[in-house]
Amino acid sequence: MLPRIALARLVGRTGVTFGASTSSYCTSTADHSFATIKPKKINYERIGIVGVPFDKGQRKKGVGLGPKAIREAGLIDHIQEISPKLNIKDYGDIQYEALNFQGRKVGNMKKLEHVASCSRNLSHQVTEVLDDDRLCITLGGDHAIAIGSIDGHLHHSKDVAVIWVDAHADLNTNSTSPSGNIHGMPVALLARELCDYWPYIPGMDWQEPIISIKNLAYIGLRSVDPYERAIIEKFGINAFGMREVEKYGIREVMRMALERIDPNGERSLHVSYDIDSLDVLEAPSTGTSVRGGLTLREGIYIMEEAYGTGRLAAVDLVEVNPAIGTPEDVRRTVEAAIHLLVAACGHSRKGDIADTLDLIQK
């Protein structure tokens, strides 16, 4: 992969200057068209779970305990209750050794050696789960893990649409991030339209930003940095904040989001779900909570509709932090995460009928 070239720079305190793309890598990638590639039919009777106990994309300890907490609360049992026919395989947790950059550094990207190493291993694992003909459920960890999970999905299905459910846009670069925490950068790293906004990043040569930002829709935004808003407006990114949810309702927001990122109903769908998209009263045990978010009911509806497309292939559930809040806060947050995940696996609030069909037919 050719180096990303840093062409965008913040100017003054409020303005942004954008440079034209000159990278041959970006030009060749942008010319690729995958419109004729049809995704495989998703086999919803086979589910794979991957844990990523990763906390290096941000500064608060405890988010790496999220996968364990969700598993111990009975995630697999709750999914199995949907139907005894479900074949569920837990692939365990991602293991990695941090790269040694031998003095090579990228400014304002904290713990990059950890992010690069973990993401690469996760990418391989997600591809393996999808190649094994399973719906892939990835449990985070912080949202930096989406770099690896979406990259792995792209290695399985080149034509992917992403619904990013989050209070935050996660669209900063190392030049614009106020914190240097990489969990606020994954969308910018993944989008091919933004590859020229980066310097060369050691340890990330395996990761090609080949997903079009036009194939991504945000839902739940309510804390967006000025630079992120400038990028959203410049590229016309599909962004449905809480104002839009309140104006149109979650049903219409999901309809519009799917129509815009997958107008022909042919792309493999990836939902990357930050638990902080929910209101803090629904999910208090998370590191960057913002009041005024989605209700759990709205959050579940997003997952139900994604599953209902028949094209949902991969789900990330991130930023559950059992080290934040009271035991009751943790219980409430973990239970919310499980409600979201079982909806993504096909649970219906009308009632699951798969295991009673034989009785009815008799």
MILUM-414008 format. One line per field, with one value per residue (C-alpha): residue in three letters; x, y, z. Coordinates in nm, 4 decimals. Each point is the difference from the previous one (the first is absolute). Example, Ala and Ser with C-alpha at 12.3 -4.5 7.8 and 13.67 -1.06 7.14 Angstrom:
MILUM-414008
type <- (ALA  SER) .
east <- (1.2300  0.1370) .
north <- (-0.4500  0.3440) .
up <- (0.7800  -0.0660) .
end
This chain:
MILUM-414008
type <- (MET  LEU  PRO  ARG  ILE  ALA  LEU  ALA  ARG  LEU  VAL  GLY  ARG  THR  GLY  VAL  THR  PHE  GLY  ALA  SER  THR  SER  SER  TYR  CYS  THR  SER  THR  ALA  ASP  HIS  SER  PHE  ALA  THR  ILE  LYS  PRO  LYS  LYS  ILE  ASN  TYR  GLU  ARG  ILE  GLY  ILE  VAL  GLY  VAL  PRO  PHE  ASP  LYS  GLY  GLN  ARG  LYS  LYS  GLY  VAL  GLY  LEU  GLY  PRO  LYS  ALA  ILE  ARG  GLU  ALA  GLY  LEU  ILE  ASP  HIS  ILE  GLN  GLU  ILE  SER  PRO  LYS  LEU  ASN  ILE  LYS  ASP  TYR  GLY  ASP  ILE  GLN  TYR  GLU  ALA  LEU  ASN  PHE  GLN  GLY  ARG  LYS  VAL  GLY  ASN  MET  LYS  LYS  LEU  GLU  HIS  VAL  ALA  SER  CYS  SER  ARG  ASN  LEU  SER  HIS  GLN  VAL  THR  GLU  VAL  LEU  ASP  ASP  ASP  ARG  LEU  CYS  ILE  THR  LEU  GLY  GLY  ASP  HIS  ALA  ILE  ALA  ILE  GLY  SER  ILE  ASP  GLY  HIS  LEU  HIS  HIS  SER  LYS  ASP  VAL  ALA  VAL  ILE  TRP  VAL  ASP  ALA  HIS  ALA  ASP  LEU  ASN  THR  ASN  SER  THR  SER  PRO  SER  GLY  ASN  ILE  HIS  GLY  MET  PRO  VAL  ALA  LEU  LEU  ALA  ARG  GLU  LEU  CYS  ASP  TYR  TRP  PRO  TYR  ILE  PRO  GLY  MET  ASP  TRP  GLN  GLU  PRO  ILE  ILE  SER  ILE  LYS  ASN  LEU  ALA  TYR  ILE  GLY  LEU  ARG  SER  VAL  ASP  PRO  TYR  GLU  ARG  ALA  ILE  ILE  GLU  LYS  PHE  GLY  ILE  ASN  ALA  PHE  GLY  MET  ARG  GLU  VAL  GLU  LYS  TYR  GLY  ILE  ARG  GLU  VAL  MET  ARG  MET  ALA  LEU  GLU  ARG  ILE  ASP  PRO  ASN  GLY  GLU  ARG  SER  LEU  HIS  VAL  SER  TYR  ASP  ILE  ASP  SER  LEU  ASP  VAL  LEU  GLU  ALA  PRO  SER  THR  GLY  THR  SER  VAL  ARG  GLY  GLY  LEU  THR  LEU  ARG  GLU  GLY  ILE  TYR  ILE  MET  GLU  GLU  ALA  TYR  GLY  THR  GLY  ARG  LEU  ALA  ALA  VAL  ASP  LEU  VAL  GLU  VAL  ASN  PRO  ALA  ILE  GLY  THR  PRO  GLU  ASP  VAL  ARG  ARG  THR  VAL  GLU  ALA  ALA  ILE  HIS  LEU  LEU  VAL  ALA  ALA  CYS  GLY  HIS  SER  ARG  LYS  GLY  ASP  ILE  ALA  ASP  THR  LEU  ASP  LEU  ILE  GLN  LYS) .
east <- (0.0000  0.1300  0.0342  -0.2902  0.1015  -0.0980  -0.1660  -0.2646  0.1016  -0.2026  0.0543  -0.0461  -0.2563  -0.3059  0.0842  0.0979  0.2051  -0.0446  0.2544  -0.0661  0.0934  0.3327  0.0570  0.0062  -0.1292  -0.3078  -0.0638  0.0151  -0.2130  -0.2650  -0.0307  -0.0911  -0.3667  -0.1533  -0.3614  -0.0423  0.1270  -0.2900  0.0470  -0.0405  -0.3324  0.0482  -0.0515  -0.1670  -0.0057  0.3781  0.1446  0.3601  0.1063  0.3376  0.1179  0.2392  0.0942  0.1779  0.0324  0.2948  -0.2089  -0.0987  0.1231  -0.2578  0.0754  -0.2649  -0.1454  0.2128  -0.2189  -0.3069  0.0130  0.0365  -0.2877  -0.2308  0.0877  -0.0393  -0.3435  -0.1098  0.0282  0.0278  -0.2913  -0.2162  0.0824  -0.0620  -0.3487  -0.0962  0.0107  0.1574  0.1058  0.2541  0.3609  0.2015  0.3786  0.2075  0.3387  0.1436  0.1917  0.2446  0.3607  0.2831  0.3509  0.0547  0.2224  0.3430  0.0140  0.3736  -0.0311  -0.2465  -0.2815  -0.3161  -0.0926  -0.3221  -0.0843  0.0249  0.0772  0.0185  0.2220  -0.2808  -0.2810  0.1852  0.0834  -0.3395  -0.1895  0.1998  -0.0667  -0.3673  -0.0289  0.1260  -0.2385  -0.3082  0.0788  0.0321  -0.3379  -0.1719  0.1745  -0.1328  -0.3487  -0.0910  -0.1473  0.2949  -0.0579  0.3025  0.0024  0.2181  0.1967  0.0144  -0.1123  0.3499  -0.0672  -0.2311  0.3107  0.0695  -0.3564  -0.1063  0.3289  -0.0610  -0.3524  0.1385  0.2360  -0.3019  -0.2457  0.1429  -0.3308  -0.0859  -0.2373  0.0479  -0.2449  0.2002  -0.2171  0.1743  -0.0235  0.3304  0.1138  0.3441  0.1149  0.3080  0.3491  0.3199  0.0221  -0.3422  -0.0611  -0.0101  0.1087  0.2086  -0.2216  -0.0424  -0.3537  -0.0970  0.1657  -0.1198  -0.2402  0.2674  0.2445  -0.2447  -0.1359  0.1751  -0.1019  0.2043  0.3204  0.1849  -0.0677  0.2479  0.3768  0.1643  -0.1039  0.2509  -0.1529  -0.3116  0.1239  -0.2434  -0.3008  -0.1328  -0.2652  -0.2200  -0.3511  -0.1754  -0.1189  -0.3172  -0.0795  -0.0091  -0.2828  0.0183  -0.2904  -0.0170  0.2582  -0.0103  0.3661  0.1865  0.3271  0.0197  0.2425  -0.2213  -0.3009  0.2006  0.0877  -0.3600  -0.1219  0.2841  -0.0569  -0.3752  0.0268  -0.3317  -0.0294  -0.3168  0.0490  -0.2393  -0.1766  -0.0870  -0.1092  -0.2331  -0.1243  -0.0642  -0.0120  0.2337  -0.2025  0.0397  0.3644  0.0842  -0.1916  0.1855  0.3372  -0.0363  -0.1360  0.2960  0.2833  -0.1502  -0.2558  -0.0077  -0.0134  0.3126  0.2774  0.1230  -0.0998  0.2198  -0.1407  0.2602  -0.1832  0.1433  -0.2001  0.0344  -0.2491  -0.2592  -0.0946  0.2095  -0.3087  -0.0193  0.3740  0.1904  0.3136  0.1845  0.2945  -0.1318  -0.3690  -0.2117  -0.3502  -0.2888  0.0674  -0.2009  -0.2430  0.0671  -0.3199  0.1373  0.3355  -0.1601  -0.2038  0.3204  0.1285  -0.3330  -0.0167  0.3619  -0.0686  -0.3202  0.1921  0.1311  0.3435  0.1323  0.3341  0.1921  -0.0686  0.2327  -0.1190  0.2522  0.0778  -0.1706  0.2189  -0.0745  0.2459  -0.2250  -0.2985  -0.1771  -0.0764  -0.3519  0.1420  0.2126  -0.2914  -0.2214  0.2672  0.0882  -0.3668  -0.0505  0.2909  -0.1532  -0.3390  0.1691  0.1996  -0.2880  -0.1998  0.2909  -0.0151  -0.3696  -0.1919  -0.3415  -0.1894  -0.3120  0.1311  0.2339  -0.1878  0.2765  -0.0054  -0.3829  -0.0585  0.0174  -0.2722  -0.2234  0.0485  -0.0965) .
north <- (0.0000  0.3457  0.2519  0.2255  0.3599  0.2697  0.2740  0.1290  0.2389  0.2007  0.3721  0.2564  -0.0937  -0.0668  -0.0506  -0.3127  -0.0084  -0.2997  -0.1085  -0.1909  -0.3680  -0.0810  -0.3482  -0.2691  -0.2471  0.2099  0.0575  -0.3673  -0.1039  0.2620  -0.1271  -0.3511  -0.0904  -0.2898  0.0765  -0.3288  -0.2174  -0.1602  -0.0943  -0.3577  -0.0872  0.0239  -0.3246  0.1247  -0.3482  0.0259  0.2645  0.0720  0.2068  0.1709  0.1798  0.2947  0.1017  0.3091  0.3319  0.1781  0.2152  0.2261  0.0865  -0.1461  -0.3387  -0.2682  -0.0025  -0.3063  -0.1859  0.0490  -0.3301  -0.2022  0.1826  -0.0525  -0.3678  -0.0607  0.1617  -0.2881  0.1356  -0.3400  -0.1428  0.2994  -0.0403  -0.3747  0.0665  0.1442  -0.3497  -0.3347  -0.0237  0.2788  -0.1123  0.2407  -0.0081  0.2152  0.0584  0.1372  0.3236  0.1656  -0.0297  0.2157  0.1254  0.3723  0.0891  0.1481  0.3121  0.0428  0.3703  0.0722  0.2122  0.1682  0.3134  0.0058  -0.3692  -0.1510  -0.3719  -0.0447  -0.3061  -0.1705  0.1141  -0.1116  -0.3436  -0.0778  0.1291  -0.2138  -0.3175  0.0890  0.0591  -0.3526  -0.1454  0.1796  -0.1175  -0.3562  0.0185  0.1348  -0.2525  -0.2664  0.1099  0.1659  0.3294  0.1623  0.1650  0.1951  0.1016  0.2969  0.1584  0.3576  0.1173  -0.0098  -0.3707  0.0894  0.0651  -0.3726  -0.1310  0.2036  -0.0723  -0.3708  0.0327  0.1752  -0.2904  -0.2311  0.2212  0.2843  0.1872  0.0946  0.2588  0.1190  0.1360  0.1777  0.0395  0.2421  0.3243  0.0965  0.0087  -0.1611  0.1899  0.1839  -0.0418  0.0258  0.3637  0.0913  -0.2220  0.2004  -0.3049  -0.2279  -0.2925  -0.2297  -0.1085  0.3408  -0.0703  -0.3328  0.1380  0.2348  -0.2903  -0.2225  0.2463  0.0085  0.3637  0.1035  -0.1975  0.3144  0.1627  -0.2282  -0.0335  -0.3376  -0.2157  -0.2674  -0.3341  0.0651  -0.1066  -0.2934  0.2329  0.1586  0.2725  -0.1386  0.0534  0.3011  0.2442  0.0289  -0.3574  0.0961  0.1512  0.1376  -0.0361  0.1634  0.2787  0.2740  0.0787  0.0915  0.1946  0.3030  -0.1753  -0.3081  0.2121  0.1681  -0.3408  -0.1225  0.3032  0.0018  -0.3609  -0.0098  -0.2853  -0.1520  0.1246  -0.0452  0.1666  -0.0029  0.3007  -0.2073  -0.2917  0.2346  0.1654  -0.3091  -0.2874  -0.2974  -0.1978  0.2683  0.0648  -0.3676  -0.0079  0.3060  -0.1268  -0.3374  0.1575  0.2361  -0.2413  -0.3033  0.1284  -0.3238  -0.2301  -0.1875  0.0949  -0.2031  0.1933  0.0800  0.1666  0.1553  0.0796  0.2136  -0.0482  0.3751  0.0560  -0.0859  0.2624  -0.0116  -0.1024  -0.3134  -0.0806  0.1892  -0.2193  0.1425  0.2343  0.2909  0.0229  0.2881  0.0782  0.0067  -0.3239  -0.2860  -0.1927  -0.3704  -0.0563  0.2100  -0.1740  -0.3427  0.1113  0.0876  -0.3532  -0.1586  0.1929  -0.0799  -0.3709  0.0292  0.0997  -0.3550  0.1501  0.0699  -0.1807  0.1618  0.1926  0.1802  0.0773  0.2239  0.2321  -0.1911  0.0839  -0.2056  0.2135  0.3062  0.0539  -0.2042  -0.3721  0.0989  0.2268  -0.2861  -0.2422  0.2436  0.0648  -0.3653  -0.0942  0.2735  -0.1408  -0.3488  0.1324  0.1627  -0.3095  -0.2474  0.2331  -0.0083  -0.3798  -0.0138  0.0242  0.1508  0.1965  -0.1572  -0.3326  -0.2568  -0.2681  -0.2110  -0.2619  -0.0338  -0.0403  -0.3796  -0.0042  0.2266  -0.2120  -0.3158) .
up <- (0.0000  -0.0838  0.2822  0.0867  -0.0709  0.2493  -0.2028  0.2400  0.2737  0.2462  -0.0479  0.2722  0.2607  -0.2123  -0.3666  -0.1885  -0.3174  -0.2294  -0.2572  -0.3195  -0.0119  -0.1640  0.1408  -0.2687  0.2576  0.0673  -0.3673  -0.0886  0.2953  -0.0679  -0.3578  0.1126  -0.0340  0.1884  -0.0946  -0.1847  0.2861  0.1857  0.3653  0.1060  0.1543  0.3744  0.1890  0.3155  0.1506  0.0471  0.2309  0.0967  0.3008  0.0299  0.3135  -0.0148  0.3554  -0.1311  0.1818  -0.1651  -0.2344  0.2885  0.3483  0.2407  0.1485  0.0134  -0.3501  -0.0747  0.2514  -0.2170  -0.1913  0.3189  0.1705  -0.2977  -0.0280  0.3734  -0.0088  -0.2231  -0.3519  -0.1663  0.1989  -0.0910  -0.3685  0.0132  0.1401  -0.3396  -0.1470  0.0913  -0.3652  0.0395  -0.0225  0.2157  0.0133  0.2347  -0.1586  0.3246  0.0472  -0.2364  0.1138  -0.1300  0.0668  -0.0428  -0.2932  0.0535  -0.2149  0.0677  0.0572  -0.2821  0.1364  -0.1226  0.1868  0.2011  -0.0384  0.3457  0.0377  -0.3770  0.0343  0.1943  -0.2289  -0.3138  0.1394  0.1509  -0.3031  -0.2398  0.1979  0.0330  -0.3745  -0.0679  0.2589  -0.1319  -0.3535  0.1316  0.1759  -0.3115  -0.2229  0.2361  -0.1072  0.3306  0.1109  0.1801  0.3391  0.1266  0.3666  0.0986  0.1476  -0.1189  -0.3428  -0.1481  -0.0585  -0.2886  -0.2103  0.0105  -0.0069  -0.3029  -0.1787  0.0575  -0.1377  -0.3082  -0.0633  -0.0042  -0.1917  -0.2040  -0.0193  0.3578  0.1472  0.3583  0.2559  0.2712  0.3105  0.2321  0.1922  -0.1668  -0.3626  0.0618  -0.3080  0.1241  -0.1414  0.1982  -0.1172  0.1371  0.3021  0.3235  0.2023  -0.2241  0.1056  -0.2984  0.0940  -0.1401  -0.3384  -0.1476  -0.2611  -0.1329  -0.0232  -0.1851  -0.2584  -0.3337  -0.0601  0.3042  -0.0610  -0.1143  0.3340  0.1737  0.0173  -0.0464  0.2965  0.1019  0.0831  -0.2079  -0.3431  0.0107  0.0241  -0.3183  0.0330  -0.2749  0.1323  -0.1460  0.2600  -0.2110  0.1032  0.3689  0.2032  0.3520  0.2412  0.3440  -0.0366  0.2616  0.0796  -0.3191  -0.0163  -0.2348  -0.2371  -0.0107  -0.0891  -0.2766  -0.1464  0.0291  -0.1921  -0.2548  -0.1037  0.0568  0.2476  0.1044  0.3580  0.2035  0.3362  0.2906  -0.1493  -0.3058  0.2184  0.1859  -0.3207  -0.2114  0.2492  0.0083  -0.2583  -0.2663  0.0922  -0.0513  -0.3276  -0.1291  0.1211  -0.1710  -0.3174  -0.0258  0.0746  -0.1734  -0.2532  -0.1991  0.3022  -0.1011  0.2414  0.2947  0.3133  0.3007  0.3131  0.2284  0.3213  0.2795  0.3184  0.0672  -0.2844  0.2631  0.2538  0.3148  0.1970  -0.2149  -0.0032  0.2714  0.0064  -0.2979  -0.0300  -0.2083  0.0794  -0.1314  0.1233  -0.2423  -0.1859  -0.1437  0.2157  0.0290  -0.1979  -0.2875  0.0239  -0.0257  -0.3004  -0.1870  0.0513  -0.0912  -0.3263  -0.0856  0.0564  -0.2008  -0.3126  -0.0252  -0.0707  0.3502  0.0097  0.2865  0.3200  0.2394  0.3539  0.1734  0.2912  0.2815  0.3011  0.3150  0.2004  -0.0258  0.2275  0.2634  -0.0275  -0.1038  -0.2732  -0.1299  0.0068  -0.1881  -0.2659  -0.0547  -0.0233  -0.2597  -0.2007  0.0085  -0.1105  -0.3004  -0.0893  0.0185  -0.2269  -0.2453  0.0098  -0.0844  0.3272  -0.0599  0.2600  -0.1498  0.1245  -0.1519  -0.1952  -0.1534  0.2749  -0.0016  -0.3744  0.0219  0.2653  -0.2064  -0.3109  0.1889) .
end
